[in-house]
Amino acid sequence: MARLFVDTDKFSDGEGPPIVDAYHSALKDLVRRKFDEAGGHWNDFVFGKAQELITAKDIEAIEARLLATGHRFTVSAMISQRERPEAYKAVDGSEDPATFSFEHPDAKVEAADAQGREVRGQGDNVMQNAKNTIGVARYFRNNDNVLRCLNEGVPDNTIAIIDDSGGTLTAPILEKFKGVICAGGTIRSHLGILTREYGIPCLMNARISGIHEGDTVELESSGPAKTGEMYQRGEDGSVRIWKHVKK
């Protein structure tokens, strides 16, 4: 059977979680079979016959086998679960903005300091800024939130709290945010790249608790930026997220 570049990639640091390993293995097996069927040179296959021999139905069949085991994907954005509820885990939590908050079990929580700031979580800093970022927490988890801001404008000093690490959901209004807290992804996710280009303070992979719509929050955006090497070494390196409480 054909050998692929990934079979001998000395720079690979592993596939990650078992579910990722299983999915990637199935994709590699598919490519191997189709390459064997096509014969010839690898470049000819990649830039020619692969486009005909590997079809959308082949990819869908891999996903169908995975879902048949009972596995369901974890959403990176609310819209995924809404559009394909059969493929994604149900999302807990009320959609009532007055009561909803992300509640991550690993969020670091500490009592208020002398400045009236409660630690309410932590995240991976995309880029180091000259100072911390203070604003008003506002959740963006569906199209309705984004459409409202497109029609009425993004409120001043908005710190957007989102779960779409791809950045697609909030792309039309992203440049209007004062800061971003994203509950998923890494600094290399699309959202991390976009906020860096716009110069918007952003914490990825955020683990927060007890932050509600309208709360005043502060991002430790003056802290060190996380690096790709830190992820590979398993280093935390996260910075803090505070909620300002009334005295």
Buried (B, 14 or more C-beta within 10 A) or exposed (E): EBEBEEEEEEEEEEBEEEBEEBBEEBBBEBBBBBBEEBEEEBEEBEEEBBEEBBEEEBEEEBBEEBEEEEBBBEBBBBBBBEEEEEBBEEBEEEEEBEEBBBBBEEBBEEEBEEEEBBBBBBBBBBBEBEEBBBBBBBBBBBEEBBEEBEEEEBEEBBBBBBBBBBBBBBBEBBBBBBBBBBBBBBBBBBBBBBBBEEEBBBBBBBBBBBBBBEBBBBBBBBBEBBBEEBBEEEEEBBBBBBBBBEE
